[in-house]
Amino acid sequence: MTSDRRQLSAGMIATLSAELEGKVAPDLVADIVQAVLDEGRNDTPDRAAGSLMLEARQRLERFIRAQSWPR
């Protein structure tokens, strides 16, 4: 992983962890961010950081909704 990718990953993890504190385990945030970055690298090398952040946030929100779904 390049230095730019590491910085992007760390920034996304920190931001999303702070936004979702107590709702999602930090390890899950890191795993989802890494998955989005890995997929983004395969899709478009220059994919904007904002679109990657949005994708990670949407995945985490879907996870939260699924966890709160009545059983």
CHARMM internal coordinates of N, CA and C (Angstrom, degrees):
IC EDIT
DIST 1 N 1 CA 1.4503
DIST 1 CA 1 C 1.5305
ANGL 1 N 1 CA 1 C 107.49
DIST 1 C 2 N 1.3013
ANGL 1 CA 1 C 2 N 116.01
DIHE 1 N 1 CA 1 C 2 N 133.53
DIST 2 N 2 CA 1.4581
ANGL 1 C 2 N 2 CA 120.50
DIHE 1 CA 1 C 2 N 2 CA -179.18
DIST 2 CA 2 C 1.5166
ANGL 2 N 2 CA 2 C 110.27
DIHE 1 C 2 N 2 CA 2 C -73.42
DIST 2 C 3 N 1.3062
ANGL 2 CA 2 C 3 N 115.18
DIHE 2 N 2 CA 2 C 3 N 164.91
DIST 3 N 3 CA 1.4670
ANGL 2 C 3 N 3 CA 120.83
DIHE 2 CA 2 C 3 N 3 CA 178.61
DIST 3 CA 3 C 1.5240
ANGL 3 N 3 CA 3 C 111.12
DIHE 2 C 3 N 3 CA 3 C -60.26
DIST 3 C 4 N 1.3272
ANGL 3 CA 3 C 4 N 116.69
DIHE 3 N 3 CA 3 C 4 N -40.60
DIST 4 N 4 CA 1.4674
ANGL 3 C 4 N 4 CA 120.56
DIHE 3 CA 3 C 4 N 4 CA 178.56
DIST 4 CA 4 C 1.5215
ANGL 4 N 4 CA 4 C 110.91
DIHE 3 C 4 N 4 CA 4 C -62.22
DIST 4 C 5 N 1.3413
ANGL 4 CA 4 C 5 N 116.08
DIHE 4 N 4 CA 4 C 5 N -42.31
DIST 5 N 5 CA 1.4649
ANGL 4 C 5 N 5 CA 120.80
DIHE 4 CA 4 C 5 N 5 CA -179.90
DIST 5 CA 5 C 1.5294
ANGL 5 N 5 CA 5 C 110.48
DIHE 4 C 5 N 5 CA 5 C -66.11
DIST 5 C 6 N 1.3372
ANGL 5 CA 5 C 6 N 116.72
DIHE 5 N 5 CA 5 C 6 N -39.65
DIST 6 N 6 CA 1.4691
ANGL 5 C 6 N 6 CA 120.37
DIHE 5 CA 5 C 6 N 6 CA 178.28
DIST 6 CA 6 C 1.5202
ANGL 6 N 6 CA 6 C 110.25
DIHE 5 C 6 N 6 CA 6 C -63.49
DIST 6 C 7 N 1.3264
ANGL 6 CA 6 C 7 N 116.79
DIHE 6 N 6 CA 6 C 7 N -42.45
DIST 7 N 7 CA 1.4652
ANGL 6 C 7 N 7 CA 120.31
DIHE 6 CA 6 C 7 N 7 CA 179.02
DIST 7 CA 7 C 1.5214
ANGL 7 N 7 CA 7 C 110.97
DIHE 6 C 7 N 7 CA 7 C -65.17
DIST 7 C 8 N 1.3178
ANGL 7 CA 7 C 8 N 116.67
DIHE 7 N 7 CA 7 C 8 N -41.83
DIST 8 N 8 CA 1.4559
ANGL 7 C 8 N 8 CA 121.03
DIHE 7 CA 7 C 8 N 8 CA 178.54
DIST 8 CA 8 C 1.5263
ANGL 8 N 8 CA 8 C 109.60
DIHE 7 C 8 N 8 CA 8 C -62.75
DIST 8 C 9 N 1.3233
ANGL 8 CA 8 C 9 N 116.87
DIHE 8 N 8 CA 8 C 9 N -46.20
DIST 9 N 9 CA 1.4604
ANGL 8 C 9 N 9 CA 121.85
DIHE 8 CA 8 C 9 N 9 CA 179.60
DIST 9 CA 9 C 1.5273
ANGL 9 N 9 CA 9 C 110.77
DIHE 8 C 9 N 9 CA 9 C -59.81
DIST 9 C 10 N 1.3174
ANGL 9 CA 9 C 10 N 116.86
DIHE 9 N 9 CA 9 C 10 N -48.67
DIST 10 N 10 CA 1.4694
ANGL 9 C 10 N 10 CA 120.91
DIHE 9 CA 9 C 10 N 10 CA -179.00
DIST 10 CA 10 C 1.5245
ANGL 10 N 10 CA 10 C 110.99
DIHE 9 C 10 N 10 CA 10 C -61.99
DIST 10 C 11 N 1.3144
ANGL 10 CA 10 C 11 N 117.05
DIHE 10 N 10 CA 10 C 11 N -41.48
DIST 11 N 11 CA 1.4623
ANGL 10 C 11 N 11 CA 120.92
DIHE 10 CA 10 C 11 N 11 CA 179.18
DIST 11 CA 11 C 1.5170
ANGL 11 N 11 CA 11 C 112.29
DIHE 10 C 11 N 11 CA 11 C -65.28
DIST 11 C 12 N 1.3278
ANGL 11 CA 11 C 12 N 115.77
DIHE 11 N 11 CA 11 C 12 N -43.17
DIST 12 N 12 CA 1.4631
ANGL 11 C 12 N 12 CA 119.78
DIHE 11 CA 11 C 12 N 12 CA 179.21
DIST 12 CA 12 C 1.5238
ANGL 12 N 12 CA 12 C 110.72
DIHE 11 C 12 N 12 CA 12 C -65.07
DIST 12 C 13 N 1.3328
ANGL 12 CA 12 C 13 N 116.78
DIHE 12 N 12 CA 12 C 13 N -44.04
DIST 13 N 13 CA 1.4608
ANGL 12 C 13 N 13 CA 120.44
DIHE 12 CA 12 C 13 N 13 CA 179.95
DIST 13 CA 13 C 1.5249
ANGL 13 N 13 CA 13 C 110.35
DIHE 12 C 13 N 13 CA 13 C -61.96
DIST 13 C 14 N 1.3255
ANGL 13 CA 13 C 14 N 117.35
DIHE 13 N 13 CA 13 C 14 N -45.42
DIST 14 N 14 CA 1.4643
ANGL 13 C 14 N 14 CA 120.66
DIHE 13 CA 13 C 14 N 14 CA -179.16
DIST 14 CA 14 C 1.5257
ANGL 14 N 14 CA 14 C 111.45
DIHE 13 C 14 N 14 CA 14 C -62.87
DIST 14 C 15 N 1.3130
ANGL 14 CA 14 C 15 N 116.42
DIHE 14 N 14 CA 14 C 15 N -45.20
DIST 15 N 15 CA 1.4673
ANGL 14 C 15 N 15 CA 120.92
DIHE 14 CA 14 C 15 N 15 CA -178.73
DIST 15 CA 15 C 1.5202
ANGL 15 N 15 CA 15 C 111.42
DIHE 14 C 15 N 15 CA 15 C -64.33
DIST 15 C 16 N 1.3224
ANGL 15 CA 15 C 16 N 116.34
DIHE 15 N 15 CA 15 C 16 N -50.34
DIST 16 N 16 CA 1.4636
ANGL 15 C 16 N 16 CA 119.93
DIHE 15 CA 15 C 16 N 16 CA -177.88
DIST 16 CA 16 C 1.5182
ANGL 16 N 16 CA 16 C 111.73
DIHE 15 C 16 N 16 CA 16 C -67.67
DIST 16 C 17 N 1.3223
ANGL 16 CA 16 C 17 N 117.84
DIHE 16 N 16 CA 16 C 17 N -37.06
DIST 17 N 17 CA 1.4648
ANGL 16 C 17 N 17 CA 120.58
DIHE 16 CA 16 C 17 N 17 CA 177.61
DIST 17 CA 17 C 1.5231
ANGL 17 N 17 CA 17 C 110.60
DIHE 16 C 17 N 17 CA 17 C -62.20
DIST 17 C 18 N 1.3281
ANGL 17 CA 17 C 18 N 116.30
DIHE 17 N 17 CA 17 C 18 N -42.25
DIST 18 N 18 CA 1.4668
ANGL 17 C 18 N 18 CA 120.32
DIHE 17 CA 17 C 18 N 18 CA 178.89
DIST 18 CA 18 C 1.5278
ANGL 18 N 18 CA 18 C 111.06
DIHE 17 C 18 N 18 CA 18 C -66.05
DIST 18 C 19 N 1.3312
ANGL 18 CA 18 C 19 N 116.60
DIHE 18 N 18 CA 18 C 19 N -42.08
DIST 19 N 19 CA 1.4651
ANGL 18 C 19 N 19 CA 120.77
DIHE 18 CA 18 C 19 N 19 CA -179.15
DIST 19 CA 19 C 1.5262
ANGL 19 N 19 CA 19 C 112.01
DIHE 18 C 19 N 19 CA 19 C -66.77
DIST 19 C 20 N 1.3254
ANGL 19 CA 19 C 20 N 116.22
DIHE 19 N 19 CA 19 C 20 N -33.42
DIST 20 N 20 CA 1.4598
ANGL 19 C 20 N 20 CA 120.72
DIHE 19 CA 19 C 20 N 20 CA -173.52
DIST 20 CA 20 C 1.5250
ANGL 20 N 20 CA 20 C 112.76
DIHE 19 C 20 N 20 CA 20 C -110.01
DIST 20 C 21 N 1.3199
ANGL 20 CA 20 C 21 N 116.59
DIHE 20 N 20 CA 20 C 21 N 20.73
DIST 21 N 21 CA 1.4566
ANGL 20 C 21 N 21 CA 121.33
DIHE 20 CA 20 C 21 N 21 CA -176.50
DIST 21 CA 21 C 1.5287
ANGL 21 N 21 CA 21 C 111.10
DIHE 20 C 21 N 21 CA 21 C -51.29
DIST 21 C 22 N 1.3093
ANGL 21 CA 21 C 22 N 115.21
DIHE 21 N 21 CA 21 C 22 N 126.66
DIST 22 N 22 CA 1.4502
ANGL 21 C 22 N 22 CA 121.11
DIHE 21 CA 21 C 22 N 22 CA 178.54
DIST 22 CA 22 C 1.5225
ANGL 22 N 22 CA 22 C 114.37
DIHE 21 C 22 N 22 CA 22 C 85.58
DIST 22 C 23 N 1.3210
ANGL 22 CA 22 C 23 N 117.71
DIHE 22 N 22 CA 22 C 23 N -12.98
DIST 23 N 23 CA 1.4609
ANGL 22 C 23 N 23 CA 120.80
DIHE 22 CA 22 C 23 N 23 CA -179.41
DIST 23 CA 23 C 1.5241
ANGL 23 N 23 CA 23 C 112.09
DIHE 22 C 23 N 23 CA 23 C -96.90
DIST 23 C 24 N 1.3287
ANGL 23 CA 23 C 24 N 116.22
DIHE 23 N 23 CA 23 C 24 N -30.56
DIST 24 N 24 CA 1.4605
ANGL 23 C 24 N 24 CA 122.09
DIHE 23 CA 23 C 24 N 24 CA -176.72
DIST 24 CA 24 C 1.5252
ANGL 24 N 24 CA 24 C 108.21
DIHE 23 C 24 N 24 CA 24 C -139.68
DIST 24 C 25 N 1.3226
ANGL 24 CA 24 C 25 N 115.27
DIHE 24 N 24 CA 24 C 25 N 136.94
DIST 25 N 25 CA 1.4655
ANGL 24 C 25 N 25 CA 119.90
DIHE 24 CA 24 C 25 N 25 CA 178.15
DIST 25 CA 25 C 1.5254
ANGL 25 N 25 CA 25 C 110.27
DIHE 24 C 25 N 25 CA 25 C -62.72
DIST 25 C 26 N 1.3314
ANGL 25 CA 25 C 26 N 117.40
DIHE 25 N 25 CA 25 C 26 N 138.61
DIST 26 N 26 CA 1.4694
ANGL 25 C 26 N 26 CA 120.70
DIHE 25 CA 25 C 26 N 26 CA -179.38
DIST 26 CA 26 C 1.5302
ANGL 26 N 26 CA 26 C 113.15
DIHE 25 C 26 N 26 CA 26 C -55.60
DIST 26 C 27 N 1.3288
ANGL 26 CA 26 C 27 N 117.66
DIHE 26 N 26 CA 26 C 27 N -35.21
DIST 27 N 27 CA 1.4660
ANGL 26 C 27 N 27 CA 120.50
DIHE 26 CA 26 C 27 N 27 CA 178.95
DIST 27 CA 27 C 1.5269
ANGL 27 N 27 CA 27 C 110.88
DIHE 26 C 27 N 27 CA 27 C -63.77
DIST 27 C 28 N 1.3240
ANGL 27 CA 27 C 28 N 116.91
DIHE 27 N 27 CA 27 C 28 N -37.39
DIST 28 N 28 CA 1.4610
ANGL 27 C 28 N 28 CA 120.55
DIHE 27 CA 27 C 28 N 28 CA 178.77
DIST 28 CA 28 C 1.5232
ANGL 28 N 28 CA 28 C 110.27
DIHE 27 C 28 N 28 CA 28 C -67.72
DIST 28 C 29 N 1.3174
ANGL 28 CA 28 C 29 N 116.84
DIHE 28 N 28 CA 28 C 29 N -40.40
DIST 29 N 29 CA 1.4680
ANGL 28 C 29 N 29 CA 120.54
DIHE 28 CA 28 C 29 N 29 CA 176.73
DIST 29 CA 29 C 1.5269
ANGL 29 N 29 CA 29 C 109.32
DIHE 28 C 29 N 29 CA 29 C -58.48
DIST 29 C 30 N 1.3183
ANGL 29 CA 29 C 30 N 116.53
DIHE 29 N 29 CA 29 C 30 N -47.27
DIST 30 N 30 CA 1.4663
ANGL 29 C 30 N 30 CA 120.67
DIHE 29 CA 29 C 30 N 30 CA -179.61
DIST 30 CA 30 C 1.5283
ANGL 30 N 30 CA 30 C 111.23
DIHE 29 C 30 N 30 CA 30 C -62.28
DIST 30 C 31 N 1.3349
ANGL 30 CA 30 C 31 N 117.20
DIHE 30 N 30 CA 30 C 31 N -41.49
DIST 31 N 31 CA 1.4673
ANGL 30 C 31 N 31 CA 120.34
DIHE 30 CA 30 C 31 N 31 CA 179.86
DIST 31 CA 31 C 1.5266
ANGL 31 N 31 CA 31 C 111.52
DIHE 30 C 31 N 31 CA 31 C -64.11
DIST 31 C 32 N 1.3253
ANGL 31 CA 31 C 32 N 116.53
DIHE 31 N 31 CA 31 C 32 N -42.72
DIST 32 N 32 CA 1.4651
ANGL 31 C 32 N 32 CA 119.84
DIHE 31 CA 31 C 32 N 32 CA -178.80
DIST 32 CA 32 C 1.5246
ANGL 32 N 32 CA 32 C 110.58
DIHE 31 C 32 N 32 CA 32 C -68.89
DIST 32 C 33 N 1.3137
ANGL 32 CA 32 C 33 N 117.36
DIHE 32 N 32 CA 32 C 33 N -41.86
DIST 33 N 33 CA 1.4654
ANGL 32 C 33 N 33 CA 120.40
DIHE 32 CA 32 C 33 N 33 CA 177.30
DIST 33 CA 33 C 1.5293
ANGL 33 N 33 CA 33 C 109.59
DIHE 32 C 33 N 33 CA 33 C -59.55
DIST 33 C 34 N 1.3230
ANGL 33 CA 33 C 34 N 117.02
DIHE 33 N 33 CA 33 C 34 N -45.06
DIST 34 N 34 CA 1.4651
ANGL 33 C 34 N 34 CA 120.10
DIHE 33 CA 33 C 34 N 34 CA -179.79
DIST 34 CA 34 C 1.5218
ANGL 34 N 34 CA 34 C 111.17
DIHE 33 C 34 N 34 CA 34 C -62.51
DIST 34 C 35 N 1.3291
ANGL 34 CA 34 C 35 N 117.09
DIHE 34 N 34 CA 34 C 35 N -41.59
DIST 35 N 35 CA 1.4662
ANGL 34 C 35 N 35 CA 120.62
DIHE 34 CA 34 C 35 N 35 CA 178.94
DIST 35 CA 35 C 1.5274
ANGL 35 N 35 CA 35 C 111.00
DIHE 34 C 35 N 35 CA 35 C -62.64
DIST 35 C 36 N 1.3239
ANGL 35 CA 35 C 36 N 116.33
DIHE 35 N 35 CA 35 C 36 N -43.62
DIST 36 N 36 CA 1.4681
ANGL 35 C 36 N 36 CA 120.16
DIHE 35 CA 35 C 36 N 36 CA 179.58
DIST 36 CA 36 C 1.5319
ANGL 36 N 36 CA 36 C 110.26
DIHE 35 C 36 N 36 CA 36 C -63.70
DIST 36 C 37 N 1.3128
ANGL 36 CA 36 C 37 N 116.86
DIHE 36 N 36 CA 36 C 37 N -43.36
DIST 37 N 37 CA 1.4605
ANGL 36 C 37 N 37 CA 119.80
DIHE 36 CA 36 C 37 N 37 CA 179.17
DIST 37 CA 37 C 1.5291
ANGL 37 N 37 CA 37 C 111.25
DIHE 36 C 37 N 37 CA 37 C -64.74
DIST 37 C 38 N 1.3240
ANGL 37 CA 37 C 38 N 116.76
DIHE 37 N 37 CA 37 C 38 N -40.32
DIST 38 N 38 CA 1.4639
ANGL 37 C 38 N 38 CA 120.04
DIHE 37 CA 37 C 38 N 38 CA 178.53
DIST 38 CA 38 C 1.5239
ANGL 38 N 38 CA 38 C 110.72
DIHE 37 C 38 N 38 CA 38 C -63.74
DIST 38 C 39 N 1.3202
ANGL 38 CA 38 C 39 N 116.66
DIHE 38 N 38 CA 38 C 39 N -44.88
DIST 39 N 39 CA 1.4642
ANGL 38 C 39 N 39 CA 120.37
DIHE 38 CA 38 C 39 N 39 CA 179.01
DIST 39 CA 39 C 1.5243
ANGL 39 N 39 CA 39 C 111.03
DIHE 38 C 39 N 39 CA 39 C -66.87
DIST 39 C 40 N 1.3151
ANGL 39 CA 39 C 40 N 116.57
DIHE 39 N 39 CA 39 C 40 N -38.07
DIST 40 N 40 CA 1.4647
ANGL 39 C 40 N 40 CA 120.98
DIHE 39 CA 39 C 40 N 40 CA 178.52
DIST 40 CA 40 C 1.5088
ANGL 40 N 40 CA 40 C 112.35
DIHE 39 C 40 N 40 CA 40 C -63.30
DIST 40 C 41 N 1.3071
ANGL 40 CA 40 C 41 N 115.98
DIHE 40 N 40 CA 40 C 41 N -35.30
DIST 41 N 41 CA 1.4647
ANGL 40 C 41 N 41 CA 120.59
DIHE 40 CA 40 C 41 N 41 CA 178.50
DIST 41 CA 41 C 1.5264
ANGL 41 N 41 CA 41 C 109.76
DIHE 40 C 41 N 41 CA 41 C -65.23
DIST 41 C 42 N 1.3216
ANGL 41 CA 41 C 42 N 117.10
DIHE 41 N 41 CA 41 C 42 N -35.30
DIST 42 N 42 CA 1.4642
ANGL 41 C 42 N 42 CA 121.30
DIHE 41 CA 41 C 42 N 42 CA 179.28
DIST 42 CA 42 C 1.5205
ANGL 42 N 42 CA 42 C 111.83
DIHE 41 C 42 N 42 CA 42 C -76.94
DIST 42 C 43 N 1.3364
ANGL 42 CA 42 C 43 N 117.63
DIHE 42 N 42 CA 42 C 43 N -33.22
DIST 43 N 43 CA 1.4650
ANGL 42 C 43 N 43 CA 121.66
DIHE 42 CA 42 C 43 N 43 CA -177.90
DIST 43 CA 43 C 1.5197
ANGL 43 N 43 CA 43 C 111.60
DIHE 42 C 43 N 43 CA 43 C -73.17
DIST 43 C 44 N 1.3004
ANGL 43 CA 43 C 44 N 115.60
DIHE 43 N 43 CA 43 C 44 N -64.56
DIST 44 N 44 CA 1.4631
ANGL 43 C 44 N 44 CA 122.28
DIHE 43 CA 43 C 44 N 44 CA -175.67
DIST 44 CA 44 C 1.5210
ANGL 44 N 44 CA 44 C 108.02
DIHE 43 C 44 N 44 CA 44 C -144.18
DIST 44 C 45 N 1.3002
ANGL 44 CA 44 C 45 N 117.90
DIHE 44 N 44 CA 44 C 45 N 116.66
DIST 45 N 45 CA 1.4666
ANGL 44 C 45 N 45 CA 120.04
DIHE 44 CA 44 C 45 N 45 CA -176.98
DIST 45 CA 45 C 1.5270
ANGL 45 N 45 CA 45 C 114.08
DIHE 44 C 45 N 45 CA 45 C -56.32
DIST 45 C 46 N 1.3107
ANGL 45 CA 45 C 46 N 118.04
DIHE 45 N 45 CA 45 C 46 N -33.63
DIST 46 N 46 CA 1.4608
ANGL 45 C 46 N 46 CA 120.83
DIHE 45 CA 45 C 46 N 46 CA -175.93
DIST 46 CA 46 C 1.5257
ANGL 46 N 46 CA 46 C 112.64
DIHE 45 C 46 N 46 CA 46 C -103.95
DIST 46 C 47 N 1.3093
ANGL 46 CA 46 C 47 N 116.64
DIHE 46 N 46 CA 46 C 47 N 24.77
DIST 47 N 47 CA 1.4615
ANGL 46 C 47 N 47 CA 120.69
DIHE 46 CA 46 C 47 N 47 CA -179.38
DIST 47 CA 47 C 1.5297
ANGL 47 N 47 CA 47 C 109.18
DIHE 46 C 47 N 47 CA 47 C -56.59
DIST 47 C 48 N 1.2983
ANGL 47 CA 47 C 48 N 116.43
DIHE 47 N 47 CA 47 C 48 N 134.62
DIST 48 N 48 CA 1.4685
ANGL 47 C 48 N 48 CA 121.97
DIHE 47 CA 47 C 48 N 48 CA -174.73
DIST 48 CA 48 C 1.5179
ANGL 48 N 48 CA 48 C 111.23
DIHE 47 C 48 N 48 CA 48 C -64.40
DIST 48 C 49 N 1.3230
ANGL 48 CA 48 C 49 N 115.47
DIHE 48 N 48 CA 48 C 49 N 142.28
DIST 49 N 49 CA 1.4627
ANGL 48 C 49 N 49 CA 121.16
DIHE 48 CA 48 C 49 N 49 CA 179.13
DIST 49 CA 49 C 1.5259
ANGL 49 N 49 CA 49 C 110.98
DIHE 48 C 49 N 49 CA 49 C -58.47
DIST 49 C 50 N 1.3196
ANGL 49 CA 49 C 50 N 116.56
DIHE 49 N 49 CA 49 C 50 N -36.35
DIST 50 N 50 CA 1.4654
ANGL 49 C 50 N 50 CA 120.17
DIHE 49 CA 49 C 50 N 50 CA -179.97
DIST 50 CA 50 C 1.5117
ANGL 50 N 50 CA 50 C 112.48
DIHE 49 C 50 N 50 CA 50 C -62.27
DIST 50 C 51 N 1.3157
ANGL 50 CA 50 C 51 N 117.54
DIHE 50 N 50 CA 50 C 51 N -39.24
DIST 51 N 51 CA 1.4672
ANGL 50 C 51 N 51 CA 119.76
DIHE 50 CA 50 C 51 N 51 CA 179.79
DIST 51 CA 51 C 1.5263
ANGL 51 N 51 CA 51 C 110.66
DIHE 50 C 51 N 51 CA 51 C -72.13
DIST 51 C 52 N 1.3272
ANGL 51 CA 51 C 52 N 117.52
DIHE 51 N 51 CA 51 C 52 N -33.41
DIST 52 N 52 CA 1.4556
ANGL 51 C 52 N 52 CA 120.77
DIHE 51 CA 51 C 52 N 52 CA 175.93
DIST 52 CA 52 C 1.5257
ANGL 52 N 52 CA 52 C 110.62
DIHE 51 C 52 N 52 CA 52 C -67.09
DIST 52 C 53 N 1.3323
ANGL 52 CA 52 C 53 N 116.24
DIHE 52 N 52 CA 52 C 53 N -41.16
DIST 53 N 53 CA 1.4628
ANGL 52 C 53 N 53 CA 120.88
DIHE 52 CA 52 C 53 N 53 CA 178.59
DIST 53 CA 53 C 1.5206
ANGL 53 N 53 CA 53 C 110.14
DIHE 52 C 53 N 53 CA 53 C -63.46
DIST 53 C 54 N 1.3132
ANGL 53 CA 53 C 54 N 116.55
DIHE 53 N 53 CA 53 C 54 N -42.33
DIST 54 N 54 CA 1.4531
ANGL 53 C 54 N 54 CA 121.21
DIHE 53 CA 53 C 54 N 54 CA 179.05
DIST 54 CA 54 C 1.5280
ANGL 54 N 54 CA 54 C 110.71
DIHE 53 C 54 N 54 CA 54 C -61.79
DIST 54 C 55 N 1.3126
ANGL 54 CA 54 C 55 N 117.08
DIHE 54 N 54 CA 54 C 55 N -44.42
DIST 55 N 55 CA 1.4654
ANGL 54 C 55 N 55 CA 120.92
DIHE 54 CA 54 C 55 N 55 CA 178.86
DIST 55 CA 55 C 1.5241
ANGL 55 N 55 CA 55 C 110.89
DIHE 54 C 55 N 55 CA 55 C -60.92
DIST 55 C 56 N 1.3311
ANGL 55 CA 55 C 56 N 117.87
DIHE 55 N 55 CA 55 C 56 N -45.50
DIST 56 N 56 CA 1.4668
ANGL 55 C 56 N 56 CA 120.85
DIHE 55 CA 55 C 56 N 56 CA 179.12
DIST 56 CA 56 C 1.5293
ANGL 56 N 56 CA 56 C 110.57
DIHE 55 C 56 N 56 CA 56 C -62.77
DIST 56 C 57 N 1.3249
ANGL 56 CA 56 C 57 N 117.35
DIHE 56 N 56 CA 56 C 57 N -43.78
DIST 57 N 57 CA 1.4621
ANGL 56 C 57 N 57 CA 121.19
DIHE 56 CA 56 C 57 N 57 CA 179.43
DIST 57 CA 57 C 1.5325
ANGL 57 N 57 CA 57 C 110.70
DIHE 56 C 57 N 57 CA 57 C -61.64
DIST 57 C 58 N 1.3155
ANGL 57 CA 57 C 58 N 117.53
DIHE 57 N 57 CA 57 C 58 N -42.28
DIST 58 N 58 CA 1.4660
ANGL 57 C 58 N 58 CA 121.09
DIHE 57 CA 57 C 58 N 58 CA 179.71
DIST 58 CA 58 C 1.5258
ANGL 58 N 58 CA 58 C 111.22
DIHE 57 C 58 N 58 CA 58 C -63.97
DIST 58 C 59 N 1.3129
ANGL 58 CA 58 C 59 N 117.04
DIHE 58 N 58 CA 58 C 59 N -41.20
DIST 59 N 59 CA 1.4611
ANGL 58 C 59 N 59 CA 119.84
DIHE 58 CA 58 C 59 N 59 CA 178.32
DIST 59 CA 59 C 1.5302
ANGL 59 N 59 CA 59 C 111.07
DIHE 58 C 59 N 59 CA 59 C -63.99
DIST 59 C 60 N 1.3153
ANGL 59 CA 59 C 60 N 116.27
DIHE 59 N 59 CA 59 C 60 N -42.07
DIST 60 N 60 CA 1.4614
ANGL 59 C 60 N 60 CA 119.42
DIHE 59 CA 59 C 60 N 60 CA 178.87
DIST 60 CA 60 C 1.5199
ANGL 60 N 60 CA 60 C 111.37
DIHE 59 C 60 N 60 CA 60 C -66.47
DIST 60 C 61 N 1.3193
ANGL 60 CA 60 C 61 N 117.45
DIHE 60 N 60 CA 60 C 61 N -39.30
DIST 61 N 61 CA 1.4634
ANGL 60 C 61 N 61 CA 120.41
DIHE 60 CA 60 C 61 N 61 CA 177.60
DIST 61 CA 61 C 1.5266
ANGL 61 N 61 CA 61 C 110.95
DIHE 60 C 61 N 61 CA 61 C -64.24
DIST 61 C 62 N 1.3316
ANGL 61 CA 61 C 62 N 117.28
DIHE 61 N 61 CA 61 C 62 N -39.41
DIST 62 N 62 CA 1.4707
ANGL 61 C 62 N 62 CA 120.30
DIHE 61 CA 61 C 62 N 62 CA 176.51
DIST 62 CA 62 C 1.5325
ANGL 62 N 62 CA 62 C 110.09
DIHE 61 C 62 N 62 CA 62 C -62.75
DIST 62 C 63 N 1.3225
ANGL 62 CA 62 C 63 N 116.68
DIHE 62 N 62 CA 62 C 63 N -40.18
DIST 63 N 63 CA 1.4566
ANGL 62 C 63 N 63 CA 120.49
DIHE 62 CA 62 C 63 N 63 CA 178.40
DIST 63 CA 63 C 1.5264
ANGL 63 N 63 CA 63 C 110.27
DIHE 62 C 63 N 63 CA 63 C -62.83
DIST 63 C 64 N 1.3236
ANGL 63 CA 63 C 64 N 116.91
DIHE 63 N 63 CA 63 C 64 N -45.01
DIST 64 N 64 CA 1.4687
ANGL 63 C 64 N 64 CA 120.70
DIHE 63 CA 63 C 64 N 64 CA 179.63
DIST 64 CA 64 C 1.5233
ANGL 64 N 64 CA 64 C 110.37
DIHE 63 C 64 N 64 CA 64 C -60.94
DIST 64 C 65 N 1.3196
ANGL 64 CA 64 C 65 N 117.13
DIHE 64 N 64 CA 64 C 65 N -45.32
DIST 65 N 65 CA 1.4706
ANGL 64 C 65 N 65 CA 120.36
DIHE 64 CA 64 C 65 N 65 CA 178.91
DIST 65 CA 65 C 1.5249
ANGL 65 N 65 CA 65 C 111.09
DIHE 64 C 65 N 65 CA 65 C -61.72
DIST 65 C 66 N 1.3292
ANGL 65 CA 65 C 66 N 116.63
DIHE 65 N 65 CA 65 C 66 N -40.60
DIST 66 N 66 CA 1.4600
ANGL 65 C 66 N 66 CA 119.82
DIHE 65 CA 65 C 66 N 66 CA -179.51
DIST 66 CA 66 C 1.5292
ANGL 66 N 66 CA 66 C 110.61
DIHE 65 C 66 N 66 CA 66 C -65.54
DIST 66 C 67 N 1.3143
ANGL 66 CA 66 C 67 N 116.82
DIHE 66 N 66 CA 66 C 67 N -36.48
DIST 67 N 67 CA 1.4639
ANGL 66 C 67 N 67 CA 120.50
DIHE 66 CA 66 C 67 N 67 CA -179.63
DIST 67 CA 67 C 1.5202
ANGL 67 N 67 CA 67 C 112.51
DIHE 66 C 67 N 67 CA 67 C -71.45
DIST 67 C 68 N 1.3340
ANGL 67 CA 67 C 68 N 116.50
DIHE 67 N 67 CA 67 C 68 N -27.59
DIST 68 N 68 CA 1.4673
ANGL 67 C 68 N 68 CA 119.85
DIHE 67 CA 67 C 68 N 68 CA -178.18
DIST 68 CA 68 C 1.5279
ANGL 68 N 68 CA 68 C 112.00
DIHE 67 C 68 N 68 CA 68 C -94.54
DIST 68 C 69 N 1.3317
ANGL 68 CA 68 C 69 N 117.01
DIHE 68 N 68 CA 68 C 69 N -0.02
DIST 69 N 69 CA 1.4584
ANGL 68 C 69 N 69 CA 121.83
DIHE 68 CA 68 C 69 N 69 CA 179.39
DIST 69 CA 69 C 1.5288
ANGL 69 N 69 CA 69 C 108.83
DIHE 68 C 69 N 69 CA 69 C -64.48
DIST 69 C 70 N 1.3310
ANGL 69 CA 69 C 70 N 117.68
DIHE 69 N 69 CA 69 C 70 N 133.46
DIST 70 N 70 CA 1.4751
ANGL 69 C 70 N 70 CA 119.66
DIHE 69 CA 69 C 70 N 70 CA 179.65
DIST 70 CA 70 C 1.5258
ANGL 70 N 70 CA 70 C 110.98
DIHE 69 C 70 N 70 CA 70 C -59.81
DIST 70 C 71 N 1.2917
ANGL 70 CA 70 C 71 N 114.21
DIHE 70 N 70 CA 70 C 71 N 137.41
DIST 71 N 71 CA 1.4803
ANGL 70 C 71 N 71 CA 119.81
DIHE 70 CA 70 C 71 N 71 CA -178.43
DIST 71 CA 71 C 1.4866
ANGL 71 N 71 CA 71 C 110.53
DIHE 70 C 71 N 71 CA 71 C -105.77
END
COOR INIT
IC SEED 1 N 1 CA 1 C
IC BUILD
